[in-house]
Amino acid sequence: MSRVKEICTSTKIVEAFDSRGGCVEDLGGYNDVTGGVAGVILAAAAAVPCSGGVAAGYNRPKARETLFVPMAEDAIGTAPQQPGSEILLQDSSCELPIKFAVAGDLGQTGWTNSTLSHISGYPHDILLLAGDLSYADFYQPRWDSFARLVEPLASSRPWMVTQGNHEIESIPFLEAKPFKPYNARWHMPFEESASPSNLFYSFNAAGGAVHVIMLGSYADFGTGSDQFRWLRADLCSLDRAKTPWLIAIIHAPWYNSNEAHQGEGEAMRTALEDVLYGARVDMVFAGHVHAYERFSRVYNNKEEECGAVHITVGDGGNREGLARDYLQPPPGISLFREASFGHGRLDVVNFTHALWEWHRNDDDEPVVADSVWITSHAANPACLKK
């Protein structure tokens, strides 16, 4: 029996703290995006198994537990964080259908705010974030301002995130340990999926009909690594008769026809694609490239009936701008690509069909620019026999 727990009837969030460690009772009134460090510092709703478990989400740690630069400007200083109460949120994702909002590379810009506004109008159950959250990049108060920015959404829906390159935040010879601020603030439920690391984990949704794998593009993924061994064990524990949908989230895309970040996901693809292909993963979502692109079902750089649909959604609104230049001519496996800010919506309707839509942030209005119906591999006898 899989040790993966289900996310369904309830989620918990740890109550927010102000910059002095005091408890802030009103979770809905803080959406300041000025970059200051006071106010609410809790952002993420924490996914908790139906049968119980520890809360996981955004925690504001003591300064000495975060990256030391710039320590003097850290909001709390050395004052210890005081424990707060928990707020129980009801979640309706114990059965199909289920709705996922999908985003990447959010940052803290006007376009970020537009993306979050559009997502807030979508009655989703869970948000999947493919890395690059705050773009703090060593300046720790940005983690706080990001928390305030996303709090209205993240305090009402589970935010399931993985890390990107902007979460690494390590300095050779000074702070060698990567992901220290990210791991301190965004504790995901990795223990529930028997993962040894907060950088990669999995969870079930919709009563186990959907299994989501959150992978670490910047954690060791080579053969024999903890991530490689965990991924194989996690996928081998699944029964596709009970779990018809498999979704993977990475940061650096394995397939990319944009000129930006060419080849940066190739080493991970070489190491792990066979594992995902063997398990018949249905979809792989990535960020990193600041544009949108959807590929056909693909495996080993070729269109393949039993491969995964690869989709890049690194267009959440980051401060670095859009990646506007694409390779020409487009490869045959690239079906739609556009350099615009936006977000994705995945409606898993039943055991066999899901509707994917990409919503462009056009003139501050949500515009559906790309959509496709996707059939699960579990509904394709040809894929199950291979």
Buried (B, 14 or more C-beta within 10 A) or exposed (E): EBEBBBBBBBBBBBBBBBBEBEEBEEBEEBBBBEBEBBBBBBBBBBBBBBEEBEBBBBBBBBBEBBBBBEEEEBBBBEEEBEEBEEBEBEBEBBEBBBBBBBBBBBBBBEBBBBBBBBBBEBEBBBBBBBBBBBBBEBBBBBBBBBBBBBBBBBBBBBBBBBBBBBBBBEBEEEBEEBBBBBBBBBBBBBBBBBBEBBBBBBBBBBBBBBBBBBBBBBBBBEEEBBBBEBBBBBBEBBEBEBBBBBBBBBBBBBBBBBEBBEEBBBBBBEBBBEBBBEBBBBBBBBBBBBBBBBBBBBBEEEBBEBBBBBBBBBBBBBEEEBBEEBEEEEBEBBBBBBBBBBBBBBBBEEBBBBBBBBBBBEEEEBEEBBEBEBBBBBBBEEBEEE
